[in-house]
Amino acid sequence: MSHVLIVDDEPAICWGLREALGDESHDVTVAGSAEEALRAVDDGLQPDTILLDVRLPGMDGLTAMSEFRTRVAGVPIVVMTAFGDLQTAVQAVQSGAFEYLVKPFDLDVATETVTRALALTERGTTVPPSSPEDTPSPDGTLVGASPAMQEVFKQIALVAASDVPVLVTGESGTGKELVARAVHQHGPRRDAPFLPICIAALSPGLVESELFGHVKGAFTGAAADRRGLLELAHGGTVLLDEIGDTELGLQVKLLRALEQREVTPVGDPRPRPFDTRIVAATNRPLPELVEKGEFRDDLFFRLSVFHIRLPPLRERVEDVPALARHFLSRVRGARQNRELSEAAVAELKSRRWPGNVRELRNVIEHAAIVARGPVVEAADLPSEATPPAAAGDGSTSRDDVSRVLAEWTRRTLAAGEDSKLHERLLELAEPPVLAAVLEHTGFNRAAAAELLGLHRTTLRQKLRKYGLEPNAE
């Protein structure tokens, strides 16, 4: 029988994990602090896998990892957190964590992770930690504590130390270049150049020369040899931004360069080797472009060895206050130590943010200029922008929903049905919302809970209440 040590100060988490792992015939020990867990190990406990929370009373989980390494070397450690950031994820992964679970997680995911970790133990394989100097100081550019962003941090931490191509996708303004920079800064190439290249911004007639270089006399105006951007970033990282806008002829040459790790300058038949990591980014749906024949499938597969999807701001509204305060602290020339009023925060959280994080930054910079006192009020914020496509697209606006709800309330009150009005409204509105989100996530309850902003236990109770469980009769 395998022995699993759970180190977490949340009784509900411990109970759920104990029940789930017990059903899988694992022996489970629970400790509410790192110190308690270490004492148990010192007293003779020999765990086969450790589930370790990051935020603990007393010694934190990341510090405890090194202590466990000296006592039970080689035992896989699964890090758990609901409050992680990019630096936490990087530290955990580079310290040798077997896996990094973001709370709230599905218990099925946790048990599957433990099964994989135990398989490592049985084979005598371990995840070696990186040396401490491999972890750079935090750069503070990526902000967010939501589960969606913690998943992004985890992915950055996992891929940074490798050298495979990375594809970053997301709507305009979500911060794709920041992710690319984080991959570079937390990897072994951090001391070499990071070179962002916007494919769409290059001159159509000179894009090949810009990327691959040219020799003297290759074309009119080529007065001297010139190295291309891929060569100039030798040893570092190149971000190929807006890769979805690359024309097909150039796609062929890019694929060959990536496959052969060499470039052929314009006017020179001799290829030159280059050593550059490639990160590509786009806000366009590449799989759809592949189906339409507008993007080569072989280049798509080559670029998307590791895929990081950045969520739009509307899917991580809980990050809006922290982002707003971050941008407010960085406004140059504005009064320092300014704060956001509760009304301003509420207004910011209510907006749709079609321009995502970039739009939020612009709004905060505007408000910092308009505000006269130490507190930025809701009245200091500019009016909410409406994207051109929003008009007449057939979607239901917030005003439409408000009118329907107001009309339902008036009719209900007119009929004299004025008891438990809020409860009745929830019973009317929640089932279709829950059903739609479940369908959207392919009935993945953990993903549905994340989108709804509910704890997984709360979601399970609501699904049971309304008879919406996937296995319900």
C-alpha positions in Angstrom: 0.0 0.0 0.0 1.3 3.4 -1.0 1.6 6.2 1.7 0.6 9.8 0.8 1.4 12.7 3.1 -0.9 15.7 2.8 0.4 19.0 4.2 -2.4 21.6 4.2 -4.1 23.8 6.8 -7.5 23.7 5.1 -9.6 20.9 6.8 -12.0 20.7 3.8 -9.2 20.2 1.3 -7.6 17.6 3.5 -10.8 15.8 4.1 -11.6 15.7 0.3 -8.1 14.5 -0.6 -8.2 11.8 2.2 -11.5 10.5 1.0 -10.5 10.4 -2.7 -7.1 8.9 -2.1 -8.5 6.4 0.4 -11.0 5.2 -2.2 -7.9 4.4 -4.3 -6.5 2.3 -1.5 -3.8 4.7 -0.5 -2.7 5.1 3.1 -3.0 8.8 4.0 -1.4 11.0 6.7 -2.5 14.6 7.1 -0.5 17.5 8.7 -1.7 21.0 9.2 1.8 22.6 8.9 5.2 22.0 7.4 6.7 21.7 10.9 4.2 19.0 11.9 4.9 17.0 8.7 8.6 17.2 9.2 8.3 16.0 12.7 6.3 13.0 11.5 9.0 12.2 8.9 11.7 12.5 11.7 9.6 10.1 13.8 9.8 7.5 11.0 7.0 8.3 8.6 8.1 7.2 5.0 5.7 8.8 2.5 5.8 7.7 -1.1 4.3 11.0 -2.3 3.8 14.4 -0.6 1.0 16.8 -1.4 2.3 20.2 -0.2 0.4 23.5 0.1 2.4 26.7 -0.5 0.7 29.0 2.0 1.0 27.4 5.4 1.2 28.7 9.0 4.8 29.0 10.0 7.2 27.6 7.4 5.9 28.0 3.9 5.7 25.1 1.4 8.5 26.2 -0.9 10.9 26.5 2.0 9.7 23.1 3.3 10.5 21.5 0.0 14.3 21.7 0.6 13.7 20.3 4.2 11.8 17.3 2.8 14.6 16.8 0.2 17.2 16.3 3.0 14.9 13.8 4.9 13.1 11.9 2.1 15.2 12.5 -1.0 13.6 11.4 -4.2 10.0 11.4 -3.0 7.8 13.2 -5.6 6.3 16.4 -4.2 3.1 17.8 -5.6 2.7 21.5 -4.8 -0.8 23.0 -4.3 -1.7 26.6 -4.1 -4.6 29.0 -4.4 -2.5 32.1 -4.1 0.4 31.5 -6.5 2.1 34.0 -8.8 4.7 33.5 -11.6 7.6 33.5 -9.2 6.0 30.9 -7.0 5.3 28.6 -10.0 8.9 29.0 -11.2 10.4 28.3 -7.8 8.2 25.2 -7.3 9.0 23.7 -10.7 12.7 24.5 -10.6 13.0 23.2 -7.1 11.9 19.8 -8.4 8.1 19.7 -7.8 6.6 16.8 -9.6 3.4 18.8 -10.4 1.9 22.1 -9.6 -1.9 22.0 -8.8 -3.9 25.2 -8.8 -6.8 25.3 -6.3 -9.7 24.6 -6.7 -8.8 21.4 -8.5 -10.8 18.4 -9.4 -10.2 15.5 -7.0 -10.0 13.2 -10.0 -7.1 15.3 -11.2 -5.4 15.1 -7.8 -5.7 11.3 -7.6 -4.5 10.9 -11.2 -1.5 13.1 -10.3 -0.7 11.0 -7.3 -0.9 7.9 -9.4 1.6 9.3 -11.8 3.9 10.4 -8.9 3.7 6.9 -7.4 4.7 5.4 -10.7 7.8 7.5 -10.6 8.6 6.2 -7.1 8.1 2.6 -8.1 10.6 3.1 -11.1 13.1 4.8 -8.8 12.9 8.0 -10.9 13.0 11.5 -9.4 12.5 15.1 -10.7 15.9 16.8 -10.1 15.8 20.3 -8.7 17.6 23.1 -10.5 20.4 25.0 -8.8 19.2 28.1 -6.9 20.9 30.5 -9.3 18.7 29.2 -12.1 15.7 31.2 -10.5 15.8 34.9 -11.4 14.2 37.6 -9.3 10.6 38.4 -10.1 10.1 40.9 -12.9 6.6 42.1 -11.7 5.2 42.4 -15.2 2.6 39.6 -15.1 -0.1 40.4 -12.5 -2.9 38.1 -11.4 -4.0 35.7 -8.7 -7.0 34.1 -10.5 -6.9 30.3 -11.2 -6.8 31.1 -14.9 -3.6 33.2 -14.5 -2.1 30.7 -12.1 -2.4 28.1 -14.8 -0.6 30.4 -17.1 2.2 30.9 -14.5 2.5 27.1 -14.2 2.8 26.7 -17.9 5.5 29.4 -18.1 7.4 27.7 -15.3 7.2 24.3 -17.0 8.4 25.4 -20.4 10.9 28.1 -19.5 13.8 25.7 -18.8 13.4 23.8 -22.0 14.2 25.0 -25.5 11.1 24.0 -27.5 9.0 26.4 -29.5 6.1 28.0 -27.7 2.9 29.3 -29.2 1.1 32.0 -27.2 -2.5 32.7 -28.2 -5.1 35.2 -26.8 -7.1 38.2 -27.8 -5.5 41.5 -28.5 -4.4 43.3 -25.4 -4.1 40.2 -23.1 -0.3 40.4 -22.7 1.1 37.9 -25.1 4.5 39.7 -25.3 4.7 39.7 -21.5 4.3 35.9 -21.5 7.0 35.6 -24.1 9.4 37.8 -22.1 8.6 35.7 -19.0 9.5 32.5 -20.8 12.8 34.1 -21.9 13.6 35.6 -18.5 13.0 32.4 -16.5 15.0 30.2 -18.9 18.7 29.5 -19.5 18.9 32.2 -22.3 17.9 35.1 -20.0 21.4 36.8 -20.4 21.1 36.8 -24.2 18.9 39.2 -26.3 15.1 39.0 -26.4 14.0 40.3 -29.7 10.2 40.9 -30.4 9.4 40.9 -34.2 6.0 42.0 -35.4 5.6 40.1 -38.7 2.8 42.4 -39.9 4.8 45.5 -39.2 7.7 44.5 -41.5 7.8 45.9 -45.0 6.2 43.3 -47.4 9.0 43.8 -49.9 11.8 43.4 -47.3 10.4 41.0 -44.8 12.6 38.1 -45.9 15.7 40.3 -45.8 14.7 41.6 -42.3 14.3 38.1 -40.9 17.1 36.2 -42.7 19.5 39.0 -43.7 21.0 39.8 -47.1 24.4 40.1 -48.9 25.8 43.2 -50.6 24.2 43.7 -54.0 21.3 41.3 -53.4 18.8 44.0 -54.5 18.7 47.7 -55.1 19.8 49.5 -51.9 21.7 46.5 -50.4 24.9 48.4 -50.0 26.4 46.1 -47.5 26.0 42.6 -45.9 23.4 42.6 -43.2 22.5 40.0 -40.7 18.9 39.2 -40.2 16.9 39.5 -37.0 17.0 35.7 -36.3 20.8 35.9 -36.4 21.0 39.0 -34.3 19.2 37.3 -31.5 21.8 34.5 -31.5 21.7 32.7 -28.1 18.5 34.4 -27.1 14.8 34.4 -27.9 12.8 35.7 -30.8 9.1 36.5 -30.5 7.4 36.2 -33.8 4.3 38.3 -33.1 1.2 38.2 -35.2 2.4 35.0 -36.8 -1.1 34.4 -38.1 -0.6 37.3 -40.6 2.4 35.7 -42.3 1.9 35.1 -46.0 2.3 31.6 -47.3 5.5 32.0 -49.2 7.3 33.3 -46.1 5.8 30.5 -44.0 7.7 27.9 -46.2 11.0 29.7 -45.5 10.3 30.1 -41.8 9.5 26.4 -41.5 12.8 25.4 -43.2 14.7 27.8 -40.9 13.1 26.4 -37.8 13.6 22.7 -38.9 17.2 23.1 -40.1 18.2 25.8 -37.5 19.8 27.8 -40.2 18.9 30.9 -42.3 19.7 31.6 -46.0 20.3 35.4 -46.5 18.8 37.0 -49.6 21.3 36.8 -52.4 23.5 34.1 -50.7 23.1 30.4 -51.5 25.0 29.4 -48.4 22.9 28.8 -45.3 24.1 30.1 -41.9 23.4 28.3 -38.6 21.6 30.2 -35.9 20.8 29.4 -32.3 17.7 31.2 -31.2 14.6 30.1 -29.3 11.4 30.8 -31.0 8.2 32.0 -29.3 5.3 32.8 -31.6 2.1 34.8 -30.7 -1.2 35.5 -32.4 -4.7 36.6 -31.7 -6.0 34.7 -34.7 -7.4 31.1 -34.6 -4.6 29.2 -36.3 -6.4 25.8 -36.5 -9.2 27.6 -38.5 -6.6 29.3 -40.8 -5.1 25.8 -41.4 -8.5 24.4 -42.4 -8.9 27.3 -44.8 -5.5 26.8 -46.3 -4.3 30.2 -45.1 -1.7 28.8 -42.7 0.5 25.7 -43.2 -0.3 22.8 -40.9 3.4 21.8 -40.7 4.4 25.2 -39.5 1.5 25.3 -37.0 2.6 22.0 -35.5 6.2 23.1 -35.4 5.4 26.3 -33.6 2.9 24.8 -31.2 5.0 22.2 -29.5 3.9 23.9 -26.2 0.8 26.1 -26.3 0.0 28.8 -23.7 -3.5 30.4 -24.0 -3.9 33.7 -22.3 -7.5 34.2 -21.0 -9.3 37.5 -21.8 -9.8 39.8 -18.9 -13.6 39.1 -18.8 -12.6 35.5 -17.8 -10.5 36.7 -14.8 -12.5 39.6 -13.4 -11.1 38.9 -10.0 -7.7 40.2 -11.2 -9.0 43.6 -12.3 -8.5 45.4 -8.9 -4.9 44.1 -8.6 -4.1 45.1 -12.2 -5.7 48.5 -11.8 -3.6 49.2 -8.7 -0.5 48.0 -10.4 -1.1 50.3 -13.3 -2.0 53.2 -11.0 1.3 52.8 -9.2 3.2 53.0 -12.5 1.7 56.2 -13.9 4.5 58.6 -14.5 4.0 62.2 -13.5 0.8 61.4 -11.5 0.4 61.9 -7.8 2.0 59.0 -5.9 0.3 56.8 -3.3 -3.1 57.1 -4.9 -5.8 54.7 -4.2 -9.0 53.4 -5.9 -12.3 54.0 -4.2 -14.6 51.0 -3.7 -17.0 52.5 -6.2 -14.2 52.8 -8.8 -13.2 49.1 -8.2 -16.8 48.0 -8.5 -17.2 50.0 -11.8 -14.0 48.5 -13.2 -15.1 44.9 -12.3 -18.5 45.5 -14.0 -17.0 46.4 -17.4 -16.6 44.0 -20.4 -13.1 45.0 -21.3 -13.1 44.1 -25.1 -9.5 45.6 -25.2 -8.5 43.4 -22.3 -5.5 44.4 -20.0 -4.3 47.1 -22.5 -7.7 48.8 -22.3 -7.6 48.7 -18.5 -4.2 50.3 -18.4 -5.4 53.1 -20.6 -8.4 53.7 -18.4 -6.3 53.9 -15.3 -3.8 56.3 -16.9 -6.7 58.5 -17.9 -8.2 58.4 -14.4 -4.9 59.2 -12.8 -4.7 62.4 -14.8 -8.3 63.4 -14.2 -8.5 62.7 -10.4 -7.7 65.7 -8.3 -7.4 64.1 -4.9 -5.6 61.1 -3.4 -8.4 58.7 -4.3 -9.5 57.8 -7.8 -13.3 57.8 -7.9 -15.7 56.1 -10.3 -16.4 59.5 -11.8 -12.8 59.9 -12.8 -13.0 56.8 -15.1 -13.6 57.4 -18.8 -16.8 56.1 -20.3 -16.8 52.4 -21.2 -15.7 51.8 -24.7 -18.0 49.9 -27.1 -16.2 47.9 -29.8 -17.6 48.5 -33.3 -18.6 44.8 -33.7 -20.8 45.0 -30.6 -23.6 46.9 -32.3 -26.0 44.7 -34.2 -24.1 41.5 -33.7 -27.2 39.8 -32.2 -25.7 39.4 -28.7 -27.7 40.2 -25.6 -26.3 43.2 -23.8 -26.2 43.9 -20.1 -29.0 46.5 -20.5 -31.2 43.9 -22.3 -30.8 41.4 -19.4 -31.5 44.2 -16.9 -34.7 45.1 -18.7 -35.9 41.5 -18.7 -35.2 41.0 -15.0 -36.8 44.3 -14.1 -39.9 43.4 -16.1 -40.1 39.9 -14.4 -39.8 41.6 -11.0 -42.6 44.1 -11.7 -44.9 41.3 -13.0 -44.1 39.1 -10.0 -44.8 41.9 -7.5 -48.0 42.9 -9.3 -49.2 39.4 -8.9 -48.7 39.6 -5.2 -45.9 37.1 -5.2 -43.5 39.1 -3.0 -42.1 36.4 -0.7 -38.5 35.1 -1.1 -38.1 37.1 -4.3 -34.3 36.8 -4.4 -34.4 33.0 -3.9 -37.0 32.6 -6.6 -35.0 34.7 -9.0 -31.9 32.5 -8.4 -33.9 29.4 -9.0 -35.1 30.9 -12.3 -31.7 32.2 -13.5 -29.1 29.7 -12.2 -30.1 26.5 -14.0 -29.8 27.8 -17.6 -26.5 29.6 -16.7 -25.1 26.4 -15.0 -26.2 24.2 -17.9 -24.7 26.5 -20.5 -21.3 26.7 -18.7 -21.3 22.9 -18.2 -21.9 22.5 -22.0 -19.2 25.0 -22.8 -16.6 23.1 -20.7 -17.6 19.7 -22.0 -19.1 18.9 -18.5 -15.7 19.4 -16.8 -17.0 20.5 -13.4 -13.6 21.9 -12.3 -13.4 24.2 -15.4 -17.1 25.2 -14.9 -16.4 26.1 -11.3 -13.5 28.2 -12.4 -15.5 30.1 -15.0 -18.4 30.7 -12.6 -16.1 31.8 -9.7 -17.6 29.1 -7.5 -15.9 26.6 -5.2 -16.2 23.1 -6.7 -18.2 21.9 -3.7 -20.7 24.8 -4.1 -21.1 24.0 -7.8 -21.7 20.3 -7.0 -24.4 21.2 -4.5 -26.1 23.5 -7.0 -26.0 20.9 -9.8 -27.5 18.3 -7.4 -30.2 20.8 -6.4 -31.3 21.5 -9.9 -30.8 18.0 -11.2 -28.1 19.1 -13.6 -25.4 16.5 -12.7 -24.1 14.8 -15.9 -25.0 11.4 -14.5 -28.4 12.5 -13.2 -31.4 10.6 -14.4 
